[in-house]
């Protein structure tokens, strides 16, 4: 029931955006139909409508403190040390247009990510809370729903709006997640498209790119050279890629992407009196990606790169609380300090695309 309420809420908000962003035009029989700029430029990498992928992270080490109250400058005394042989998981994303017209595009998106930790070695003291063992037994899951609106105002100006909700944590089909742990994100942007080979936009976003809730400016810049052989696909600070066309049915991209989320740790919550514990997971992923057409609209994508762990701390939200924003000057203490080593990764996916 509560899942249905969430879906209806997202659709209701999107409908409001449509009503507010739409423009009316008065035309007579001598008027020309208005022109609207399209959401993509020439030469961009294929738009992944449905993507089914497998993510493999190589060996990584984890050090953890006991549960407590740690300020940013407090020294960490690690009482638990673990080594993961690998972390595997499936990644599925899909999006479908609800309205697809020249003057407005409204679409609904879904995503499901899973991370399964294979524990190799584990050592701890009596004060350890065995975070690594809980990761090994339960893994991390993320299920999300989002809706977005692209509204061209005329031939060169446009507005983008998106809202989303994600349910992240240690849960499974048997160990159900609570909707009280839902995390919400939103963005709004205004942009221009001077030509078919260039577009830019600026705006604001509320997201969990580094694991913690944050509000920050957002800058988009997409460009294709006159030769149509190379270009850039940038959405700062979330990601930035250089694109190179290899042939009419293959291309390469190189750059980085921030990935993160806040995961409810239900198993550890039973060990303390108080509020909800959440793992703040943030990663800086450098990537090299090769994309190639398999058959018509089906493309293969292969990614590899090096991951820098920028956040793997645990917060205590407080009893009955859903979240808080620490920001740059927040003084809320951490409930657990963790140090996760950097690692390599490999990602394979088959995608149904639109060009």
Secondary structure, DSSP 8 states (H G I E B T S, - for coil): -HHHHHHHHHHHHHHHHHHHH-------TT--------SS-TT---EEEEEEEEEEE--EEEEE--SS-B-TTS-----EEEEEEEEEEEEEEEEEEEEEETTEEEEEEEEEEEEEEEEEEEEE-TT---HHHHHHHH-EEEEEEEEEEEEE-SSSEEEEEEEEEEEEES--SSS---GGG-EEEEEEEEEEEEETTEEEEEEEEEE-TTSS-EEEEEEEEEEE-TTSSEEEEEEETTEEEEEEEEETTEEEEEEEEEEEEEEE-HHHHTTSSSS-EEEEEEEEEEEEEEEEEEETTEEEEEEEEEEEEEEEEEEE--TT------TTT----BSB-EEE--EEEEEEEEEEEE-
